[in-house]
Amino acid sequence: MKAIVNIYLKEGVLDTQGKATHHALDSLGFDSVSDVRIGKQIILEVDTKDKAEAEEQIKDMAETLLANTVIEDYTIEIV
């Protein structure tokens, strides 16, 4: 089973990479962009057929290692 974990900075946490990208886009003439937030995506293959079990395992992985839950939020998608 494949799981996609999207990790992104919590609202209110300064995203310097996003700000730099926003500035670069603006200077290239893409002035319709109002904000940029940069995150990361982790794709995992999990050896289970049980969706609930996979979600629980991935949540444990995200909380333990994949995300810094002090400053980051995450979403899990099982595909």
Contacts in CASP RR format, 6 or more apart in sequence:
PFRMAT RR
TARGET T0000
AUTHOR 0000-0000-0000
METHOD contacts of the structure
MODEL  1
MKAIVNIYLKEGVLDTQGKATHHALDSLGFDSVSDVRIGKQIILEVDTKD
KAEAEEQIKDMAETLLANTVIEDYTIEIV
1 45 0 8 1.000
1 46 0 8 1.000
1 47 0 8 1.000
1 48 0 8 1.000
1 49 0 8 1.000
1 51 0 8 1.000
1 54 0 8 1.000
1 78 0 8 1.000
1 79 0 8 1.000
2 43 0 8 1.000
2 44 0 8 1.000
2 45 0 8 1.000
2 46 0 8 1.000
2 78 0 8 1.000
2 79 0 8 1.000
3 43 0 8 1.000
3 44 0 8 1.000
3 45 0 8 1.000
3 46 0 8 1.000
3 54 0 8 1.000
3 55 0 8 1.000
3 58 0 8 1.000
3 76 0 8 1.000
3 77 0 8 1.000
3 78 0 8 1.000
3 79 0 8 1.000
4 41 0 8 1.000
4 42 0 8 1.000
4 43 0 8 1.000
4 44 0 8 1.000
4 76 0 8 1.000
4 77 0 8 1.000
4 79 0 8 1.000
5 41 0 8 1.000
5 42 0 8 1.000
5 43 0 8 1.000
5 44 0 8 1.000
5 58 0 8 1.000
5 61 0 8 1.000
5 62 0 8 1.000
5 66 0 8 1.000
5 67 0 8 1.000
5 74 0 8 1.000
5 75 0 8 1.000
5 76 0 8 1.000
5 77 0 8 1.000
6 39 0 8 1.000
6 40 0 8 1.000
6 41 0 8 1.000
6 74 0 8 1.000
6 75 0 8 1.000
6 77 0 8 1.000
7 39 0 8 1.000
7 40 0 8 1.000
7 41 0 8 1.000
7 42 0 8 1.000
7 62 0 8 1.000
7 66 0 8 1.000
7 67 0 8 1.000
7 72 0 8 1.000
7 73 0 8 1.000
7 74 0 8 1.000
8 37 0 8 1.000
8 38 0 8 1.000
8 39 0 8 1.000
8 40 0 8 1.000
8 72 0 8 1.000
8 73 0 8 1.000
8 74 0 8 1.000
9 15 0 8 1.000
9 37 0 8 1.000
9 38 0 8 1.000
9 39 0 8 1.000
9 71 0 8 1.000
9 72 0 8 1.000
9 73 0 8 1.000
10 71 0 8 1.000
10 72 0 8 1.000
10 73 0 8 1.000
13 71 0 8 1.000
13 72 0 8 1.000
15 36 0 8 1.000
15 37 0 8 1.000
15 38 0 8 1.000
17 38 0 8 1.000
18 36 0 8 1.000
18 37 0 8 1.000
18 38 0 8 1.000
19 36 0 8 1.000
21 36 0 8 1.000
21 38 0 8 1.000
22 33 0 8 1.000
22 35 0 8 1.000
22 36 0 8 1.000
25 33 0 8 1.000
25 36 0 8 1.000
26 33 0 8 1.000
42 66 0 8 1.000
44 58 0 8 1.000
44 61 0 8 1.000
46 54 0 8 1.000
46 57 0 8 1.000
46 58 0 8 1.000
48 54 0 8 1.000
48 57 0 8 1.000
51 78 0 8 1.000
54 78 0 8 1.000
55 76 0 8 1.000
55 78 0 8 1.000
58 76 0 8 1.000
58 78 0 8 1.000
59 76 0 8 1.000
62 69 0 8 1.000
62 74 0 8 1.000
62 76 0 8 1.000
63 69 0 8 1.000
66 74 0 8 1.000
67 73 0 8 1.000
67 74 0 8 1.000
END
